[in-house]
Amino acid sequence: MSEHVIPEEHVVSPRLYLGIFAALMVLTAVTVWVAFYDLRWLNVFVAITIAVVKATLVILYFMHVRYSSRLTQVIVAAGVVWFVILLVFTFSDYLTRGWSG
């Protein structure tokens, strides 16, 4: 008879999850800490950089993309490229306005 093959799933240890959670909490604290300083035009870039790092950790570990197939990783990479394209167009529009200084 035919055997049922159960695909193996990658098991992530609770210690890694706690480490990622701790990193996310530290990055959240850094976000709050930086928000109290006036970095002028760098505020947006610092906030987006921290947000991208946090989103990357969530996508890689909590959504298990790091342990997924290549196709899943390519789809996620395409989403990241699309996000960068949208940011470039948004900032290029915003920075070319006369009132932005």
Secondary structure as the mmCIF struct_conf table of DSSP 4:
data_model
#
loop_
_struct_conf.conf_type_id
_struct_conf.id
_struct_conf.beg_label_comp_id
_struct_conf.beg_label_asym_id
_struct_conf.beg_label_seq_id
_struct_conf.end_label_comp_id
_struct_conf.end_label_asym_id
_struct_conf.end_label_seq_id
HELX_LH_PP_P HELX_LH_PP_P1 SER A 2 GLU A 8
HELX_LH_PP_P HELX_LH_PP_P2 HIS A 10 SER A 13
HELX_RH_AL_P HELX_RH_AL_P1 PRO A 14 ALA A 35
TURN_TY1_P TURN_TY1_P1 PHE A 36 PHE A 36
BEND BEND1 TYR A 37 TYR A 37
TURN_TY1_P TURN_TY1_P2 ARG A 40 TRP A 41
HELX_RH_AL_P HELX_RH_AL_P2 LEU A 42 LEU A 57
HELX_RH_PI_P HELX_RH_PI_P1 VAL A 58 PHE A 62
BEND BEND2 MET A 63 MET A 63
HELX_RH_3T_P HELX_RH_3T_P1 VAL A 65 TYR A 67
BEND BEND3 SER A 68 SER A 68
HELX_RH_AL_P HELX_RH_AL_P3 ARG A 70 LEU A 95
TURN_TY1_P TURN_TY1_P3 THR A 96 THR A 96
BEND BEND4 ARG A 97 ARG A 97
HELX_RH_3T_P HELX_RH_3T_P2 GLY A 98 SER A 100
#
